[in-house]
Amino acid sequence: MIKTALTIAGSDSGGGAGIQADLKTFQEHGVFGMSALTAVTAQNTLGVQGVYPVEPEAVQEQLSSIGDDFNIGAVKTGMLFDRRRIEVVVSAIHKYQWTNVVVDPVMIAKGGDSLLNETAHQTLMDQLLPVTDVITPNIPEAEALTGLSIKTMSDRKEAAIQLHKAGAKNVVIKGGHDDSTRVVIDLLYDGERFIYFELPRIDSKDTHGTGCTFAASLTSELSLGSSIQDAVKKAKIFVHMAILKASSLGSGHGPTNHGALRAHPKESVQLLEEVKVWEE
């Protein structure tokens, strides 16, 4: 039977991020994707021109329609916009006992636009994290959630510990924003071990939607039965290939190529050997 995944997120009219990126990524993994829309954005590679939230009642009804009819193998949340919509999502997770919940704490768009109401930060920490299996913040998002200034790997580890204590079973702090090195190191903390995943940095402006894509790939892998460590490794490779084979669409931060892994299988297999993984 085909595996399933649900994305609860905003729409990106440019197609590079949000539910569009999530559904493309699910499909590339052979996972049947469903969606509940939290907001509509007017957005392209140059930035976000407008954000139009979906009424909480409409979000709730979408989730009920899905939960009453389908078995969901994994759930990914993206842009949840504000406290009320987060509460609706948490209620549905409890009601339907959804597992493999991956939280991409979408707060800031690639161009710097805020995508999460400031008052929602605490609700995310207090209510959503306790039902979260994996949270996948980048460095600025981890700073916003924890209040820490993250400059070093030790800072990242401390942030991961705080997010785990807040309820997330696993924490992945992505390293793409640390441009002080020629490699990108993603850090996984499972409450006991710190596990590091390293690949060379790709110099590219075409990185729009990488956070959504990484989390959606990880969600797909969990739905397919991968362990958390394997899911992070495979998601890192998926995004690396998507950036490497991007098509330079638009005039700003272009979208990644979600079909790159399928189109270049030999390179993808080679990357499985090239990813450096170690733990402490």
C-alpha atoms as an extended CHARMM CRD file, in Angstrom:
* protein
*
       280  EXT
         1         1  MET       CA              0.0000000000        0.0000000000        0.0000000000  PROA      1               0.0000000000
         2         2  ILE       CA              1.2550000000        3.4690000000       -0.8530000000  PROA      2               0.0000000000
         3         3  LYS       CA              2.5540000000        5.5440000000        2.0590000000  PROA      3               0.0000000000
         4         4  THR       CA              0.9660000000        8.8910000000        2.8750000000  PROA      4               0.0000000000
         5         5  ALA       CA              2.0010000000       12.2760000000        4.2320000000  PROA      5               0.0000000000
         6         6  LEU       CA              0.1550000000       15.4620000000        5.0990000000  PROA      6               0.0000000000
         7         7  THR       CA              1.5190000000       18.9790000000        4.7840000000  PROA      7               0.0000000000
         8         8  ILE       CA             -0.0780000000       21.7550000000        6.8360000000  PROA      8               0.0000000000
         9         9  ALA       CA              1.3970000000       24.9340000000        5.4310000000  PROA      9               0.0000000000
        10        10  GLY       CA              1.0410000000       28.0680000000        3.3660000000  PROA      10              0.0000000000
        11        11  SER       CA              0.9090000000       28.3310000000       -0.4010000000  PROA      11              0.0000000000
        12        12  ASP       CA              3.7810000000       29.8110000000       -2.4210000000  PROA      12              0.0000000000
        13        13  SER       CA              2.4760000000       31.2530000000       -5.6770000000  PROA      13              0.0000000000
        14        14  GLY       CA              6.0060000000       30.9860000000       -7.0950000000  PROA      14              0.0000000000
        15        15  GLY       CA              6.0160000000       27.2280000000       -6.5600000000  PROA      15              0.0000000000
        16        16  GLY       CA              9.3940000000       26.9720000000       -4.8440000000  PROA      16              0.0000000000
        17        17  ALA       CA              8.3620000000       26.6700000000       -1.2010000000  PROA      17              0.0000000000
        18        18  GLY       CA              5.2860000000       25.9680000000        0.9300000000  PROA      18              0.0000000000
        19        19  ILE       CA              2.7580000000       23.2860000000        0.0350000000  PROA      19              0.0000000000
        20        20  GLN       CA              3.9000000000       23.3260000000       -3.5760000000  PROA      20              0.0000000000
        21        21  ALA       CA              7.4320000000       22.2890000000       -2.5970000000  PROA      21              0.0000000000
        22        22  ASP       CA              6.0900000000       19.7870000000       -0.0670000000  PROA      22              0.0000000000
        23        23  LEU       CA              3.7770000000       18.0080000000       -2.4950000000  PROA      23              0.0000000000
        24        24  LYS       CA              6.4740000000       17.8780000000       -5.1810000000  PROA      24              0.0000000000
        25        25  THR       CA              8.8690000000       16.3760000000       -2.6500000000  PROA      25              0.0000000000
        26        26  PHE       CA              6.3430000000       13.8140000000       -1.4080000000  PROA      26              0.0000000000
        27        27  GLN       CA              5.6980000000       12.7490000000       -4.9950000000  PROA      27              0.0000000000
        28        28  GLU       CA              9.4180000000       12.3700000000       -5.7060000000  PROA      28              0.0000000000
        29        29  HSD       CA              9.6340000000        9.9620000000       -2.7650000000  PROA      29              0.0000000000
        30        30  GLY       CA              6.6730000000        7.8970000000       -3.9660000000  PROA      30              0.0000000000
        31        31  VAL       CA              4.5370000000        9.1220000000       -1.0820000000  PROA      31              0.0000000000
        32        32  PHE       CA              0.9150000000       10.1970000000       -1.6030000000  PROA      32              0.0000000000
        33        33  GLY       CA              0.6380000000       13.7780000000       -0.3840000000  PROA      33              0.0000000000
        34        34  MET       CA             -2.3100000000       15.6140000000        1.1500000000  PROA      34              0.0000000000
        35        35  SER       CA             -2.4860000000       19.2430000000        2.2180000000  PROA      35              0.0000000000
        36        36  ALA       CA             -4.2490000000       21.6450000000        4.5430000000  PROA      36              0.0000000000
        37        37  LEU       CA             -3.7460000000       25.2830000000        3.6060000000  PROA      37              0.0000000000
        38        38  THR       CA             -3.0570000000       27.8070000000        6.3820000000  PROA      38              0.0000000000
        39        39  ALA       CA             -2.3660000000       30.8930000000        4.2740000000  PROA      39              0.0000000000
        40        40  VAL       CA             -2.0620000000       32.1010000000        0.7100000000  PROA      40              0.0000000000
        41        41  THR       CA              1.0130000000       34.1350000000       -0.1300000000  PROA      41              0.0000000000
        42        42  ALA       CA              1.7250000000       36.3370000000       -3.1100000000  PROA      42              0.0000000000
        43        43  GLN       CA              5.3500000000       35.3730000000       -3.5180000000  PROA      43              0.0000000000
        44        44  ASN       CA              8.1110000000       34.9990000000       -6.0770000000  PROA      44              0.0000000000
        45        45  THR       CA             11.9050000000       34.7170000000       -6.1280000000  PROA      45              0.0000000000
        46        46  LEU       CA             12.2180000000       38.4050000000       -5.1820000000  PROA      46              0.0000000000
        47        47  GLY       CA             10.2360000000       38.1940000000       -1.9480000000  PROA      47              0.0000000000
        48        48  VAL       CA              6.7900000000       38.0410000000       -0.3690000000  PROA      48              0.0000000000
        49        49  GLN       CA              4.3440000000       40.6020000000       -1.6840000000  PROA      49              0.0000000000
        50        50  GLY       CA              1.3730000000       39.5830000000        0.4650000000  PROA      50              0.0000000000
        51        51  VAL       CA              0.1870000000       37.0700000000        3.0730000000  PROA      51              0.0000000000
        52        52  TYR       CA             -3.5010000000       36.1710000000        3.3370000000  PROA      52              0.0000000000
        53        53  PRO       CA             -4.2920000000       33.7590000000        6.1880000000  PROA      53              0.0000000000
        54        54  VAL       CA             -6.9820000000       31.1160000000        5.8690000000  PROA      54              0.0000000000
        55        55  GLU       CA             -9.6330000000       31.3370000000        8.5910000000  PROA      55              0.0000000000
        56        56  PRO       CA             -8.9300000000       28.9850000000       11.5250000000  PROA      56              0.0000000000
        57        57  GLU       CA            -12.3090000000       27.3130000000       11.0000000000  PROA      57              0.0000000000
        58        58  ALA       CA            -11.3260000000       26.5180000000        7.4190000000  PROA      58              0.0000000000
        59        59  VAL       CA             -8.0000000000       25.0700000000        8.5750000000  PROA      59              0.0000000000
        60        60  GLN       CA             -9.8510000000       22.9400000000       11.1190000000  PROA      60              0.0000000000
        61        61  GLU       CA            -12.3300000000       21.6880000000        8.5240000000  PROA      61              0.0000000000
        62        62  GLN       CA             -9.5580000000       20.7240000000        6.1180000000  PROA      62              0.0000000000
        63        63  LEU       CA             -7.8310000000       18.7390000000        8.8730000000  PROA      63              0.0000000000
        64        64  SER       CA            -11.0960000000       17.0630000000        9.8700000000  PROA      64              0.0000000000
        65        65  SER       CA            -11.8220000000       16.0830000000        6.2740000000  PROA      65              0.0000000000
        66        66  ILE       CA             -8.4120000000       14.4510000000        6.0430000000  PROA      66              0.0000000000
        67        67  GLY       CA             -8.3600000000       12.8810000000        9.4910000000  PROA      67              0.0000000000
        68        68  ASP       CA            -11.8720000000       11.3960000000        9.1820000000  PROA      68              0.0000000000
        69        69  ASP       CA            -11.0460000000        9.5950000000        5.9490000000  PROA      69              0.0000000000
        70        70  PHE       CA             -7.3250000000        8.8430000000        5.6190000000  PROA      70              0.0000000000
        71        71  ASN       CA             -4.5790000000        7.0740000000        7.5110000000  PROA      71              0.0000000000
        72        72  ILE       CA             -1.6630000000        9.5010000000        7.6840000000  PROA      72              0.0000000000
        73        73  GLY       CA              1.8770000000        8.1190000000        7.8390000000  PROA      73              0.0000000000
        74        74  ALA       CA              3.5820000000       11.3970000000        8.6650000000  PROA      74              0.0000000000
        75        75  VAL       CA              2.7250000000       15.0670000000        9.1070000000  PROA      75              0.0000000000
        76        76  LYS       CA              4.7630000000       18.1390000000        8.2030000000  PROA      76              0.0000000000
        77        77  THR       CA              3.9040000000       21.6240000000        9.4010000000  PROA      77              0.0000000000
        78        78  GLY       CA              5.2160000000       24.7240000000        7.6730000000  PROA      78              0.0000000000
        79        79  MET       CA              3.9170000000       28.2740000000        7.9220000000  PROA      79              0.0000000000
        80        80  LEU       CA              1.2440000000       28.2540000000       10.6330000000  PROA      80              0.0000000000
        81        81  PHE       CA              1.0000000000       32.0610000000       10.7960000000  PROA      81              0.0000000000
        82        82  ASP       CA             -0.3280000000       32.6650000000       14.3350000000  PROA      82              0.0000000000
        83        83  ARG       CA             -1.4310000000       31.2700000000       17.6910000000  PROA      83              0.0000000000
        84        84  ARG       CA             -5.0000000000       30.3560000000       16.6880000000  PROA      84              0.0000000000
        85        85  ARG       CA             -3.9330000000       28.2670000000       13.7230000000  PROA      85              0.0000000000
        86        86  ILE       CA             -1.2250000000       26.5200000000       15.7370000000  PROA      86              0.0000000000
        87        87  GLU       CA             -3.8420000000       25.5780000000       18.3290000000  PROA      87              0.0000000000
        88        88  VAL       CA             -6.1020000000       24.1410000000       15.6180000000  PROA      88              0.0000000000
        89        89  VAL       CA             -3.2300000000       22.0240000000       14.2850000000  PROA      89              0.0000000000
        90        90  VAL       CA             -2.2450000000       20.7550000000       17.7410000000  PROA      90              0.0000000000
        91        91  SER       CA             -5.8660000000       19.8270000000       18.4500000000  PROA      91              0.0000000000
        92        92  ALA       CA             -6.0300000000       17.7600000000       15.2430000000  PROA      92              0.0000000000
        93        93  ILE       CA             -2.7450000000       15.9960000000       16.0310000000  PROA      93              0.0000000000
        94        94  HSD       CA             -4.1770000000       14.9770000000       19.4020000000  PROA      94              0.0000000000
        95        95  LYS       CA             -7.5970000000       14.0060000000       18.0110000000  PROA      95              0.0000000000
        96        96  TYR       CA             -6.2950000000       11.7810000000       15.2360000000  PROA      96              0.0000000000
        97        97  GLN       CA             -3.1920000000       10.6250000000       17.1300000000  PROA      97              0.0000000000
        98        98  TRP       CA             -0.9580000000       11.5150000000       14.1990000000  PROA      98              0.0000000000
        99        99  THR       CA              2.6670000000       10.4840000000       14.5650000000  PROA      99              0.0000000000
       100       100  ASN       CA              5.9220000000       11.2580000000       12.7300000000  PROA      100             0.0000000000
       101       101  VAL       CA              5.1740000000       14.9570000000       13.1580000000  PROA      101             0.0000000000
       102       102  VAL       CA              7.8660000000       17.1080000000       11.5340000000  PROA      102             0.0000000000
       103       103  VAL       CA              7.8140000000       20.8120000000       12.3890000000  PROA      103             0.0000000000
       104       104  ASP       CA              9.5290000000       23.2350000000       10.0500000000  PROA      104             0.0000000000
       105       105  PRO       CA              9.1890000000       26.4230000000       12.1350000000  PROA      105             0.0000000000
       106       106  VAL       CA              8.7410000000       28.7510000000        9.1620000000  PROA      106             0.0000000000
       107       107  MET       CA              9.3920000000       32.2370000000       10.4860000000  PROA      107             0.0000000000
       108       108  ILE       CA             11.3950000000       34.1860000000        7.9310000000  PROA      108             0.0000000000
       109       109  ALA       CA             11.2810000000       34.0080000000        4.1280000000  PROA      109             0.0000000000
       110       110  LYS       CA             14.5080000000       33.8730000000        2.1130000000  PROA      110             0.0000000000
       111       111  GLY       CA             14.2200000000       37.6020000000        1.4300000000  PROA      111             0.0000000000
       112       112  GLY       CA             13.7920000000       38.4480000000        5.1190000000  PROA      112             0.0000000000
       113       113  ASP       CA             10.0040000000       38.7510000000        5.2880000000  PROA      113             0.0000000000
       114       114  SER       CA              8.3690000000       37.5820000000        8.5350000000  PROA      114             0.0000000000
       115       115  LEU       CA              6.0340000000       34.6120000000        8.0600000000  PROA      115             0.0000000000
       116       116  LEU       CA              5.0790000000       33.9260000000       11.6870000000  PROA      116             0.0000000000
       117       117  ASN       CA              3.2370000000       36.3180000000       13.9520000000  PROA      117             0.0000000000
       118       118  GLU       CA              5.4640000000       37.2770000000       16.9030000000  PROA      118             0.0000000000
       119       119  THR       CA              2.8070000000       36.2270000000       19.4330000000  PROA      119             0.0000000000
       120       120  ALA       CA              2.8600000000       32.7040000000       18.0100000000  PROA      120             0.0000000000
       121       121  HSD       CA              6.4180000000       31.8690000000       19.0640000000  PROA      121             0.0000000000
       122       122  GLN       CA              5.4430000000       30.9070000000       22.6000000000  PROA      122             0.0000000000
       123       123  THR       CA              2.4400000000       28.8910000000       21.4260000000  PROA      123             0.0000000000
       124       124  LEU       CA              4.7180000000       26.9180000000       19.1360000000  PROA      124             0.0000000000
       125       125  MET       CA              7.0910000000       26.2470000000       22.0170000000  PROA      125             0.0000000000
       126       126  ASP       CA              4.3970000000       25.4450000000       24.6060000000  PROA      126             0.0000000000
       127       127  GLN       CA              1.8680000000       23.4990000000       22.5450000000  PROA      127             0.0000000000
       128       128  LEU       CA              3.3440000000       22.2710000000       19.2690000000  PROA      128             0.0000000000
       129       129  LEU       CA              6.7790000000       21.1060000000       20.4230000000  PROA      129             0.0000000000
       130       130  PRO       CA              5.3840000000       18.5620000000       22.9310000000  PROA      130             0.0000000000
       131       131  VAL       CA              3.7220000000       16.6950000000       20.0240000000  PROA      131             0.0000000000
       132       132  THR       CA              6.7130000000       17.0840000000       17.6850000000  PROA      132             0.0000000000
       133       133  ASP       CA              8.8420000000       14.1440000000       16.5960000000  PROA      133             0.0000000000
       134       134  VAL       CA             11.3620000000       16.2950000000       14.7000000000  PROA      134             0.0000000000
       135       135  ILE       CA             11.8330000000       20.0640000000       14.5330000000  PROA      135             0.0000000000
       136       136  THR       CA             14.0410000000       21.4040000000       11.7230000000  PROA      136             0.0000000000
       137       137  PRO       CA             14.9860000000       25.0600000000       12.3370000000  PROA      137             0.0000000000
       138       138  ASN       CA             17.7440000000       26.8770000000       10.5120000000  PROA      138             0.0000000000
       139       139  ILE       CA             20.1040000000       28.9570000000       12.6530000000  PROA      139             0.0000000000
       140       140  PRO       CA             18.0260000000       32.1990000000       12.6420000000  PROA      140             0.0000000000
       141       141  GLU       CA             14.8870000000       30.2350000000       13.5230000000  PROA      141             0.0000000000
       142       142  ALA       CA             16.6890000000       28.4080000000       16.3420000000  PROA      142             0.0000000000
       143       143  GLU       CA             17.8420000000       31.7910000000       17.6520000000  PROA      143             0.0000000000
       144       144  ALA       CA             14.2870000000       33.1650000000       17.5380000000  PROA      144             0.0000000000
       145       145  LEU       CA             12.8450000000       30.1370000000       19.3380000000  PROA      145             0.0000000000
       146       146  THR       CA             15.4720000000       29.8880000000       22.0800000000  PROA      146             0.0000000000
       147       147  GLY       CA             16.6120000000       33.4990000000       22.4720000000  PROA      147             0.0000000000
       148       148  LEU       CA             20.2130000000       32.3750000000       22.0620000000  PROA      148             0.0000000000
       149       149  SER       CA             22.8470000000       33.9560000000       19.8400000000  PROA      149             0.0000000000
       150       150  ILE       CA             24.1740000000       31.0800000000       17.7310000000  PROA      150             0.0000000000
       151       151  LYS       CA             27.6970000000       31.6140000000       16.4320000000  PROA      151             0.0000000000
       152       152  THR       CA             29.4390000000       28.3220000000       17.1290000000  PROA      152             0.0000000000
       153       153  MET       CA             28.6600000000       24.6140000000       17.0740000000  PROA      153             0.0000000000
       154       154  SER       CA             28.5310000000       24.7170000000       20.8650000000  PROA      154             0.0000000000
       155       155  ASP       CA             25.7980000000       27.3500000000       20.5930000000  PROA      155             0.0000000000
       156       156  ARG       CA             23.8940000000       25.1050000000       18.1960000000  PROA      156             0.0000000000
       157       157  LYS       CA             24.1730000000       22.1940000000       20.5970000000  PROA      157             0.0000000000
       158       158  GLU       CA             22.8190000000       24.3150000000       23.4540000000  PROA      158             0.0000000000
       159       159  ALA       CA             19.8890000000       25.4470000000       21.2890000000  PROA      159             0.0000000000
       160       160  ALA       CA             19.1640000000       21.8320000000       20.3640000000  PROA      160             0.0000000000
       161       161  ILE       CA             19.1530000000       20.8480000000       24.0340000000  PROA      161             0.0000000000
       162       162  GLN       CA             16.6860000000       23.6520000000       24.8370000000  PROA      162             0.0000000000
       163       163  LEU       CA             14.3180000000       22.6690000000       22.0220000000  PROA      163             0.0000000000
       164       164  HSD       CA             14.4790000000       19.0360000000       23.1240000000  PROA      164             0.0000000000
       165       165  LYS       CA             13.6760000000       20.0270000000       26.6950000000  PROA      165             0.0000000000
       166       166  ALA       CA             10.7030000000       22.0030000000       25.3550000000  PROA      166             0.0000000000
       167       167  GLY       CA              9.2680000000       18.7580000000       24.0000000000  PROA      167             0.0000000000
       168       168  ALA       CA             10.6620000000       17.9440000000       20.5660000000  PROA      168             0.0000000000
       169       169  LYS       CA             11.8320000000       14.3210000000       20.5120000000  PROA      169             0.0000000000
       170       170  ASN       CA             14.4670000000       15.1070000000       17.8850000000  PROA      170             0.0000000000
       171       171  VAL       CA             16.0450000000       18.4120000000       16.8510000000  PROA      171             0.0000000000
       172       172  VAL       CA             17.7880000000       19.1060000000       13.5470000000  PROA      172             0.0000000000
       173       173  ILE       CA             19.5090000000       22.4930000000       13.3840000000  PROA      173             0.0000000000
       174       174  LYS       CA             20.4960000000       23.0550000000        9.7750000000  PROA      174             0.0000000000
       175       175  GLY       CA             23.8090000000       24.6790000000        8.9640000000  PROA      175             0.0000000000
       176       176  GLY       CA             23.1160000000       26.4160000000        5.6890000000  PROA      176             0.0000000000
       177       177  HSD       CA             23.2000000000       29.9050000000        7.2350000000  PROA      177             0.0000000000
       178       178  ASP       CA             26.6970000000       29.3640000000        8.6670000000  PROA      178             0.0000000000
       179       179  ASP       CA             28.6680000000       30.6050000000        5.6650000000  PROA      179             0.0000000000
       180       180  SER       CA             31.9650000000       30.7810000000        7.5620000000  PROA      180             0.0000000000
       181       181  THR       CA             32.9770000000       27.3580000000        6.2110000000  PROA      181             0.0000000000
       182       182  ARG       CA             33.0540000000       25.6100000000        2.8400000000  PROA      182             0.0000000000
       183       183  VAL       CA             30.9090000000       22.7860000000        4.1730000000  PROA      183             0.0000000000
       184       184  VAL       CA             27.3570000000       22.6030000000        5.4870000000  PROA      184             0.0000000000
       185       185  ILE       CA             26.9600000000       20.6710000000        8.7220000000  PROA      185             0.0000000000
       186       186  ASP       CA             23.4860000000       19.7430000000        9.9490000000  PROA      186             0.0000000000
       187       187  LEU       CA             23.2030000000       18.7830000000       13.6100000000  PROA      187             0.0000000000
       188       188  LEU       CA             20.7730000000       16.1280000000       14.9050000000  PROA      188             0.0000000000
       189       189  TYR       CA             20.1070000000       15.7890000000       18.6360000000  PROA      189             0.0000000000
       190       190  ASP       CA             17.9200000000       12.9110000000       19.8480000000  PROA      190             0.0000000000
       191       191  GLY       CA             18.1790000000       13.5950000000       23.5600000000  PROA      191             0.0000000000
       192       192  GLU       CA             21.2330000000       11.3900000000       23.9760000000  PROA      192             0.0000000000
       193       193  ARG       CA             23.5550000000       11.8760000000       20.9990000000  PROA      193             0.0000000000
       194       194  PHE       CA             24.6800000000       14.6790000000       18.7530000000  PROA      194             0.0000000000
       195       195  ILE       CA             24.9620000000       13.4160000000       15.1660000000  PROA      195             0.0000000000
       196       196  TYR       CA             26.5870000000       15.5120000000       12.4450000000  PROA      196             0.0000000000
       197       197  PHE       CA             25.9510000000       15.3740000000        8.6890000000  PROA      197             0.0000000000
       198       198  GLU       CA             28.3940000000       17.1490000000        6.3720000000  PROA      198             0.0000000000
       199       199  LEU       CA             28.4860000000       17.8830000000        2.6410000000  PROA      199             0.0000000000
       200       200  PRO       CA             30.3390000000       20.5770000000        0.6570000000  PROA      200             0.0000000000
       201       201  ARG       CA             28.6460000000       23.9650000000        0.3840000000  PROA      201             0.0000000000
       202       202  ILE       CA             27.1720000000       24.8330000000       -3.0140000000  PROA      202             0.0000000000
       203       203  ASP       CA             27.5940000000       28.4670000000       -4.0700000000  PROA      203             0.0000000000
       204       204  SER       CA             24.1370000000       29.2420000000       -5.4410000000  PROA      204             0.0000000000
       205       205  LYS       CA             21.4380000000       31.8820000000       -5.1790000000  PROA      205             0.0000000000
       206       206  ASP       CA             18.8520000000       29.2460000000       -6.0680000000  PROA      206             0.0000000000
       207       207  THR       CA             17.9870000000       28.1610000000       -2.5410000000  PROA      207             0.0000000000
       208       208  HSD       CA             14.3620000000       29.2950000000       -2.2510000000  PROA      208             0.0000000000
       209       209  GLY       CA             12.3430000000       26.6340000000       -0.4480000000  PROA      209             0.0000000000
       210       210  THR       CA             15.2660000000       24.5720000000        0.8040000000  PROA      210             0.0000000000
       211       211  GLY       CA             13.8830000000       24.4880000000        4.3540000000  PROA      211             0.0000000000
       212       212  CYS       CA             10.4630000000       23.2910000000        3.2070000000  PROA      212             0.0000000000
       213       213  THR       CA             12.0290000000       20.7510000000        0.8780000000  PROA      213             0.0000000000
       214       214  PHE       CA             14.3840000000       19.3510000000        3.5250000000  PROA      214             0.0000000000
       215       215  ALA       CA             11.5580000000       18.9100000000        6.0340000000  PROA      215             0.0000000000
       216       216  ALA       CA              9.2400000000       17.4050000000        3.4060000000  PROA      216             0.0000000000
       217       217  SER       CA             11.9170000000       14.9290000000        2.3540000000  PROA      217             0.0000000000
       218       218  LEU       CA             12.4920000000       13.9830000000        5.9940000000  PROA      218             0.0000000000
       219       219  THR       CA              8.7210000000       13.5830000000        6.4580000000  PROA      219             0.0000000000
       220       220  SER       CA              8.5370000000       11.3300000000        3.4090000000  PROA      220             0.0000000000
       221       221  GLU       CA             11.3560000000        9.1540000000        4.6980000000  PROA      221             0.0000000000
       222       222  LEU       CA              9.6850000000        8.7590000000        8.0980000000  PROA      222             0.0000000000
       223       223  SER       CA              6.4440000000        7.7610000000        6.3840000000  PROA      223             0.0000000000
       224       224  LEU       CA              8.4150000000        5.1710000000        4.4160000000  PROA      224             0.0000000000
       225       225  GLY       CA              9.8250000000        3.7350000000        7.6420000000  PROA      225             0.0000000000
       226       226  SER       CA             13.3410000000        5.1980000000        7.7410000000  PROA      226             0.0000000000
       227       227  SER       CA             15.0430000000        5.7740000000       11.0820000000  PROA      227             0.0000000000
       228       228  ILE       CA             15.5280000000        9.3920000000       12.1010000000  PROA      228             0.0000000000
       229       229  GLN       CA             19.2560000000        9.2300000000       11.3190000000  PROA      229             0.0000000000
       230       230  ASP       CA             18.6960000000        7.7480000000        7.8590000000  PROA      230             0.0000000000
       231       231  ALA       CA             15.8550000000       10.1910000000        7.1940000000  PROA      231             0.0000000000
       232       232  VAL       CA             18.0830000000       13.1920000000        7.9530000000  PROA      232             0.0000000000
       233       233  LYS       CA             20.8850000000       11.8190000000        5.7980000000  PROA      233             0.0000000000
       234       234  LYS       CA             18.6080000000       11.1590000000        2.8380000000  PROA      234             0.0000000000
       235       235  ALA       CA             16.8870000000       14.5400000000        3.1980000000  PROA      235             0.0000000000
       236       236  LYS       CA             20.2620000000       16.2710000000        3.1700000000  PROA      236             0.0000000000
       237       237  ILE       CA             21.1900000000       14.4870000000       -0.0590000000  PROA      237             0.0000000000
       238       238  PHE       CA             17.7990000000       15.3070000000       -1.6080000000  PROA      238             0.0000000000
       239       239  VAL       CA             18.2400000000       19.0310000000       -0.9210000000  PROA      239             0.0000000000
       240       240  HSD       CA             21.9080000000       19.0260000000       -1.9640000000  PROA      240             0.0000000000
       241       241  MET       CA             20.9700000000       17.5900000000       -5.3470000000  PROA      241             0.0000000000
       242       242  ALA       CA             17.9990000000       19.9560000000       -5.6640000000  PROA      242             0.0000000000
       243       243  ILE       CA             20.3150000000       22.9580000000       -5.2290000000  PROA      243             0.0000000000
       244       244  LEU       CA             23.0880000000       21.5230000000       -7.3720000000  PROA      244             0.0000000000
       245       245  LYS       CA             20.7150000000       20.9580000000      -10.3260000000  PROA      245             0.0000000000
       246       246  ALA       CA             18.5770000000       24.0820000000       -9.9180000000  PROA      246             0.0000000000
       247       247  SER       CA             17.3560000000       25.7510000000      -13.1020000000  PROA      247             0.0000000000
       248       248  SER       CA             17.9320000000       29.4360000000      -12.1690000000  PROA      248             0.0000000000
       249       249  LEU       CA             14.2990000000       30.4630000000      -12.5370000000  PROA      249             0.0000000000
       250       250  GLY       CA             13.3100000000       34.0420000000      -11.6920000000  PROA      250             0.0000000000
       251       251  SER       CA             15.4110000000       37.0990000000      -10.9220000000  PROA      251             0.0000000000
       252       252  GLY       CA             16.0680000000       36.5500000000       -7.2170000000  PROA      252             0.0000000000
       253       253  HSD       CA             16.5000000000       33.5080000000       -4.9740000000  PROA      253             0.0000000000
       254       254  GLY       CA             15.4120000000       30.8480000000       -7.4560000000  PROA      254             0.0000000000
       255       255  PRO       CA             13.6930000000       27.5740000000       -6.5150000000  PROA      255             0.0000000000
       256       256  THR       CA             15.4710000000       24.2710000000       -6.2280000000  PROA      256             0.0000000000
       257       257  ASN       CA             14.9720000000       21.3420000000       -8.5960000000  PROA      257             0.0000000000
       258       258  HSD       CA             12.7750000000       18.8360000000       -6.7860000000  PROA      258             0.0000000000
       259       259  GLY       CA             13.2510000000       16.2360000000       -9.5140000000  PROA      259             0.0000000000
       260       260  ALA       CA             17.0560000000       16.2600000000       -9.3940000000  PROA      260             0.0000000000
       261       261  LEU       CA             17.4980000000       13.0590000000       -7.3980000000  PROA      261             0.0000000000
       262       262  ARG       CA             15.3660000000       11.0690000000       -9.8190000000  PROA      262             0.0000000000
       263       263  ALA       CA             17.0120000000       12.6150000000      -12.8780000000  PROA      263             0.0000000000
       264       264  HSD       CA             20.5610000000       11.9750000000      -11.6810000000  PROA      264             0.0000000000
       265       265  PRO       CA             20.5140000000        8.6220000000       -9.8590000000  PROA      265             0.0000000000
       266       266  LYS       CA             24.2430000000        7.8730000000      -10.2000000000  PROA      266             0.0000000000
       267       267  GLU       CA             25.2560000000       11.1560000000       -8.5630000000  PROA      267             0.0000000000
       268       268  SER       CA             22.6930000000       10.5850000000       -5.8370000000  PROA      268             0.0000000000
       269       269  VAL       CA             24.0780000000        7.1400000000       -5.0250000000  PROA      269             0.0000000000
       270       270  GLN       CA             27.5850000000        8.5930000000       -4.9320000000  PROA      270             0.0000000000
       271       271  LEU       CA             26.4740000000       11.2280000000       -2.4190000000  PROA      271             0.0000000000
       272       272  LEU       CA             25.3290000000        8.4870000000       -0.0540000000  PROA      272             0.0000000000
       273       273  GLU       CA             28.9840000000        7.5210000000        0.2220000000  PROA      273             0.0000000000
       274       274  GLU       CA             30.2510000000       11.1110000000        0.3980000000  PROA      274             0.0000000000
       275       275  VAL       CA             28.1130000000       12.3600000000        3.2750000000  PROA      275             0.0000000000
       276       276  LYS       CA             30.2970000000       12.5200000000        6.3620000000  PROA      276             0.0000000000
       277       277  VAL       CA             28.4030000000       11.3520000000        9.4310000000  PROA      277             0.0000000000
       278       278  TRP       CA             29.7570000000       11.2240000000       12.9620000000  PROA      278             0.0000000000
       279       279  GLU       CA             28.3910000000       11.4330000000       16.4720000000  PROA      279             0.0000000000
       280       280  GLU       CA             29.3570000000       12.3100000000       20.0020000000  PROA      280             0.0000000000
